[in-house]
Amino acid sequence: MIESIQFANFKSWGSPPPMRFGRITGLFGSNSSGKSSVLQVLLLFKQTAESLDRSRTLHLGDERTPVDLGTFYDIVRDHQIGRGLQFDLRWRREEPLRVLDPARRHAEVLSSDELRFSVVVDQVGEGEAALLSVDRMSYGLGRASFSLTRREDDTTKYDLKAAGFDLRRKPGRPWPLPSPIKSYGFPDQVANYYQNADFLSDLSLAFDELMSSLSYVGPLRENPHRTYLWGGERPAGVGFKGERAVEALLAARAENRKIGRGEGRGKRYVLFETRIANWLQEMDLIESFQVRQIARNRKEYEVRVRKTNSSPEVFITDVGFGVSQVLPVLVQCCYAPEGSVIIFEQPEIHLHPRVQAALADVFIDTVIERNVQILVESHSEHLLRRLQRRIAEERLPNDEIALYFTRLKDGASELVTLDLDMFGNIRNWPEDFFGDELGELTAMYDAATQRVASG
């Protein structure tokens, strides 16, 4: 689970304070205030981790990745190439990472479930010869830290240092190390140059595992179809646009996957599709839905829904647009592996205010029942109000929800931590956070009074 992130010089952000993550982390704010950039920092490193090119420092994106950020010039603050992009991350593993010393009969010398990663990336060279390069990269594990720093006299050579741990060089000439693998991996030569540094690859592997646990569902979800194709694949998720939601449903059905509902001793397990149907019913969107094979031994499937008990069964394309838009969100909440992190960008798009509020309950159910962490970027007042209400009702403690407001100040994005008390109140509510509702009502009353007086 992610504990916190901090970054500097990324797009409109200067150097904001560390951003603490809760089991649910919410980002609110006006358009173009920097909310999406926070998500993009994580997605940038996710697509870098998934790139097959080990020499690519950062994968800034293309049509196949969650985000396409252009060039380093596009993402660095004020387009000032001389600035380095800095990223700091703290996270917690399900199991501690243990370091054994081969020289002492593999005695344990380090063990911790908390890891830290930090990197500074800049551009070296100019024009067509310009390349992204790691200036400094470091990991922390327990009391120890390990850093790889680029030499000033040769931008392709690096020095490895450790604090709180005794790294022992192998006999021979102290060769410098080459560039890191991507922007977060120690080079393979570390194991050849040091007697007790094999475990450093476990640190970058832990980073890989974290990035692979991230899933993302974007704001522009695919339109519903009358038929869907599925040939038995097991997708990693529902896709950035929710285009693989039906495939994920069918994959879960083939595995006879069950989802826990409730908590503690009252927890019971229901079929994957049953849990999705329960949520849709609670949202009062539809009474039932079915994913059905068109004919035996065919790859084509159709999604049929029933609005009410007395309504005829129809295609998902023939009901309100909101059903197809919320379905990928619900499926991803159930489909993501336990212990993973789900990023939702504006999940409330095309949804009625009542359903937007109900999404908050879906997220709370998910983090409690499935031990999943959720990061959501939203414009929905109704979603936020429901979160506040559930805190007051003690459904989820206030310290397990982290809420933030982003705004532009003097041309730079600013991150404001919303001070949430145990009763769900926000003590530092920003002025006109969701518009001036009282002002609108007052203006409407004044206009009505003037019309009556003049009539």
Secondary structure, 3 states (H helix, E strand, C coil): CEEEEEEECECCECCCCCEECCCEEEEEECCCCCHHHHHHHHHHHHHHHHCCCCCCCCCCCCCCCCCCCCCHHHHEHHHCCCCCEEEEEEEEEEEEEEEEEHHHCCEEEEEEEEEEEEEEEEEECCHHHCEEEEEEEEEEECCEEEEEEECCCCCCCEEEEEECCCCCECCCCCCCECCCECCCECCCCHHHHECCCCCHHHHHHHHHHHHHHEEEECCCCCCCCCCEECCCCCCCCCCCCCCCHHHHHHHHHHCCCEEEECCHHHCEEEEHHHHHHHHHHHCCCCCEEEEEECCCCCCEEEEEEECCCCCCCEEHHHCCHHHHHHHHHHHHHHHCCCCCEEEEECCCCCCCHHHHHHHHHHHHHHHHHHCCEEEEECCCHHHHHHHHHHHHCCCCCHHHEEEEEEEEECCEEEEEECCECCCCCECCCCCCCCCCHHHHHHHHHHHHHHHHHHC
